[in-house]
């Protein structure tokens, strides 16, 4: 007969969720810190701020990589976390790690020929880490906002679709259906986006589908 499940005190049942979100949260905190410090000072201070961001982002990627160890989070969790909104596993966790490394290099303001603030750099890495593991279609809105070459009317329609599915349909879905819905929105966004975000969208979509 089924045994009733008792949630441990102190929200210990949400420990896996906190662990899974730590790399993304570290990137977001770094973005806020860099924005607060500012990048409008001398060239020496600008370089120092960007190096600080780079060290913090590398730390986030190291944490993400540790999830892939044989005794890490990818092996410890076989079901979706946080009520089905977050998934941890070899495929999605590995995809997040690869996309995080790619975005760290691709959008680095330390690389020659790349423009942009360190705060935006941190936000892009956080988004790349989140796309494969969060079943939130509204994440594509951040992708559309960062792709300045995409059509405004199409972006609005995709954003409206993402909001509708996330806020209206997904609360009553099973975890598996949430991931399929997220993959569908990513598929639509893939054909709207023009810039380099097409690669993360495609990778996150494939990883989310194959993980089921």
C-alpha positions, -999 to +999 in steps of 0.1 A: +000+000+000+012+036-006+032+051+022+024+088+029+054+111+023+064+135+051+083+166+042+113+171+065+114+203+086+134+233+076+125+229+039+152+202+035+132+187+007+141+218-014+178+212-009+181+198-044+164+229-059+188+252-042+218+231-054+205+231-090+200+268-090+233+278-073+253+284-106+226+306-121+220+325-088+258+331-085+258+346-120+228+368-112+244+380-079+276+388-098+257+408-124+241+429-097+274+434-080+291+445-112+263+468-120+265+484-086+302+489-088+299+504-123+321+503-153+325+540-162+358+546-144+393+544-157+406+516-180+424+499-151+393+498-130+372+486-160+396+457-165+395+449-128+357+448-127+356+425-158+382+402-142+361+401-110+331+390-131+352+364-150+364+348-117+329+346-104+315+332-136+343+306-137+333+296-101+297+292-113+308+269-141+330+249-118+300+243-096+280+233-127+307+209-137+308+193-103+272+183-108+285+159-135+308+139-112+297+103-104+286+114-070+272+147-081+237+161-085+232+146-120+235+111-105+217+119-073+184+131-088+163+111-113+131+131-111+122+167-117+126+191-088+107+221-075+073+207-084+085+197-118+098+231-129+135+221-126+152+191-139+187+177-131+203+149-150+233+139-171+219+153-203+203+186-192+231+193-166+258+186-191+241+207-217+239+236-193+276+232-185+285+233-222+263+263-230+276+281-199+312+276-211+303+287-246+285+319-234+314+327-211+338+327-241+315+340-268+302+371-249+333+379-229+342+416-230+378+405-223+380+389-257+392+411-286+364+425-308+336+419-282+317+448-269+294+449-239+293+454-202+303+428-176+269+429-161+252+419-193+279+392-198+269+377-164+232+378-173+239+360-206+258+332-189+230+329-163+205+325-191+225+300-209+228+279-177+191+282-170+177+273-205+183+235-203+172+230-167+143+253-161+109+244-176+100+281-180+089+292-215+092+328-203+130+325-204+128+329-242+116+365-236+151+373-224+165+357-255+143+377-277+151+409-259+188+403-264+185+395-301+182+430-316+180+417-351+148+397-346+115+410-360+096+430-334+061+417-343+072+380-343+090+386-310+058+400-294+038+370-306+063+345-292+066+364-259+028+364-256+027+326-263+054+320-237+035+341-210+002+324-218+016+288-215+036+296-184+010+314-165-022+297-176-015+262-189+016+250-171+004+251-135-019+222-141+005+202-162+026+172-153+064+177-152+067+159-185+042+180-202+058+211-189+090+202-205+074+194-238+056+228-237+089+245-230+105+227-259+077+238-282+081+274-272+119+271-278+113+256-312+091+286-322+116+310-308+144+293-327+128+303-360+124+339-348+158+345-333+185+356-358+216+359-337+238+335-318+211+325-293+198+300-318+225+275-307+215+276-270+178+274-279+183+243-301+206+226-276+182+232-246+152+221-267+169+188-277+182+181-242+148+187-226+130+164-250+156+136-249+158+137-211+123+122-210 
